[in-house]
Amino acid sequence: MGLKKDIRALAKKHFGECVDVRRHLHENPELSFQEYRTCGYLREQLQKMGLTDIKTVAETGLLATVKGEPGGKPVLLRADIDALPISERNEVAYASKNPGVMHACGHDAHAAMLLLCAKILVQLKDRLKGDVHLLFQPGEEVMPGGATRVLGEEAYQNLGSPIHIGQHVRPDIPVGKVGFRSGKFMASMDELFLTVKGKGGHAAMPENAIDPVLIASHIIVAAQQLVSRMGSPKIPSVLSFGKVLADGAINVLPDEVYIEGTFRTFDENWRKEALAKLETLVKGMAKSMGGSCELKINHGYPHLVNDPQLTADLAKGAEEYIGSAKVIEVDQWMAAEDFAYYSHNGPACFFMLGVGNSEKGIVSGLHTPTFDLDESAIEIGGGLMAWLALGRF
């Protein structure tokens, strides 16, 4: 029996077990950097396979190694494990038991698929060329991101220079398909916090006040120049403000307005330049209207770059495993991912796994209270990761 058939057979054999793993994790979600029970559970699962080289990383994550033949290029396969502060509205037997916390981004499935991959690799390790490192990473959903902590760990630094491979579920891609994108794939992400200060007063006598609501309104509109007129149209950029708090009343002008937003792009030089321009713009606009504006920037993840050669090789490997008709090219995505840090640290590829199924009503987007996935994707994703690691495409 060939390698591909062996992998498919093992993926099918252990599929049910890993569905149970996914459902256990889904019922017991934990927020970023609080994944203690999740980490302990995953460690137990790895130990049951006979793995002994298991290290704690970033406090609530795990790094396990399946040893292969010496001399081969090491590979790191990554799954994130944290959940989101969302109240689940799915009426399923495995719904979250932790009020206000939910696996709404598929990280439960990512962990289950990496465990399925591990089961396959352990049973086929005599055909493994080089070590495969399995990273169950915490804290992807919040800055500074678990990846930054992993990169600073001695256990990670001792791996040398592995190839980094990760996958992410996508409900907008039908189950059975996978999507690749070479080069710049996902955006950088910075968080913006603005405090616009004026002078409060009676709404009927604005001449005695400095209206921060009006100033904030002008700032929100004017700041769009950052994308429409200051940035090159060749560089995708997004500036969005999603939270505006003005604690006045129908007849009260407040002293200040609080604004939160995000800036995302695909070019690190423009990112730095744009944020500097934004600060000049918002402060100048507020000053010109008699007020002031403080801008705090939380610098988040860089843009994610898929190594062109590695991506081409993995896409070809995926075609051999699931068929060329099921491997698609996906567009650039303005979402952000801390896997981006690995992509700036060595050859990396982050690809998308379809989990949507309109016939079953599985259509809700990521980060929504009704997100779910077609669990048949676990067999596909776990087997594919094992195939890519064993085949070294």
Protein Blocks (a to p, Z undefined) as FASTA:
>chain_A
ZZklmmmmmmmmmmmmmmmmmmmmmmmgcdehilmmmmmmmmmmmmmnopabdcdeehia
ccddddddehiacddddddfbdcddddfbdcfkbcfbghiacfeopmmmmmmmmmmmmmm
mmmmmmcgcjadddddehklbcebjklmmmmpmklmmnopaddddddddfkbcghiacdd
ehjfbdcddddddddddddddfklmmlpccfklmmmmmmmmmmmmmmmmpcfklccdddd
fbdcddbdfkbccfbdcdddddddfbfklmmmmmmmmmmmmmmmmmmnopacdddddddd
ddddddfklmmmmmmmmmmmnopklpccddddfbdcfklmmmmnoccddddddfbdfkno
pabcehiakbccdfklmmmmmmmmmmmmmnoZZ
